[in-house]
């Protein structure tokens, strides 16, 4: 699957976002090292702080099904700017795959690509605890 195809699949997830408060849908598709895809969308809550981001939805789905190594994630939104992943999501992704490729798209479906450790420089991870 090409990077653009992964991004398009993430756009399909926007329809499932539950965003009555922010009205800001985010979609994500996380690709495991073996090619399995895990989708995610943001899921908000009346207790605003209990909202779950799209990326973390995808990570939790993957890890809870036995996948811990990832090669790519696409993160998309219908925003003018690229839908940059929040700090918490960068941290959660870093736990499993600091060198994964992160594709970040905006509403015109164009995207930019980074390695995760470019977005979370000198991140605290499992190795830090040794
Ligand atoms: N959001 C994500 O899903 N991922 C991010 O990395 C940034 C923010 C969501 C959370 C909330 O539902 C909405 O975007 C506005 O902050």
Boltz pocket constraint, residues with backbone or C-beta under 6 A from the ligand:
constraints:
  - pocket:
      binder: B
      contacts: [[A, 18], [A, 19], [A, 22], [A, 24], [A, 25], [A, 26], [A, 41], [A, 42], [A, 43], [A, 44], [A, 51], [A, 52], [A, 53], [A, 54], [A, 55], [A, 83], [A, 84], [A, 85], [A, 86], [A, 89]]
      max_distance: 6.0
